[in-house]
């Protein structure tokens, strides 16, 4: 099996996609995916639209 080389640049992704791969090879879910799923998993996701703060374990107040 051939391994795909990962570039060390900023991730570019389709804004309509549910996820993309980070330069390190991790799957990163988009805000669109989180909204489609409908709830917060409280994992501190990069694109979390629900305002969860993993450091405090609380949701940020909405403006």
C-alpha positions in Angstrom: 0.0 0.0 0.0 1.4 3.4 -1.0 1.4 6.1 1.7 0.3 9.6 0.7 2.7 12.4 1.6 1.2 15.2 3.6 2.3 18.8 2.9 3.2 21.1 5.8 0.9 23.9 4.7 -2.4 25.4 5.9 -5.3 23.0 5.3 -7.5 23.8 2.4 -10.9 22.1 2.3 -14.2 22.2 0.5 -16.5 24.5 2.6 -19.4 22.1 1.7 -17.6 19.0 3.1 -18.2 17.5 6.5 -14.5 17.1 7.3 -11.0 17.6 6.0 -7.6 16.2 6.9 -5.1 18.3 9.0 -1.5 18.5 7.9 -0.8 15.9 10.6 -3.3 13.5 9.1 -6.2 13.9 11.6 -9.8 14.2 10.5 -11.2 17.7 11.4 -14.9 18.1 11.3 -16.3 21.3 9.9 -18.9 23.6 11.5 -21.4 22.3 8.9 -20.9 18.8 10.1 -21.4 19.8 13.8 -24.6 21.6 13.0 -25.9 18.7 10.9 -25.1 16.3 13.9 -27.1 18.7 16.1 -25.3 18.5 19.5 -22.0 19.2 21.1 -19.7 16.2 21.9 -17.7 18.3 24.4 -14.4 17.3 22.9 -13.1 20.8 22.2 -13.5 20.5 18.4 -11.7 23.2 16.3 -14.9 24.3 14.5 -17.5 23.8 17.3 -20.5 26.1 16.7 -21.9 25.4 20.1 -19.3 27.4 22.1 -17.9 24.7 24.3 -14.6 25.6 26.0 -12.6 22.4 26.8 -10.3 24.3 29.2 -13.2 25.3 31.5 -15.6 22.5 30.6 -18.4 25.1 30.1 -20.2 26.6 27.2 -19.3 30.2 26.3 -22.1 32.8 26.6 -23.6 33.8 23.3 -23.3 37.4 22.2 
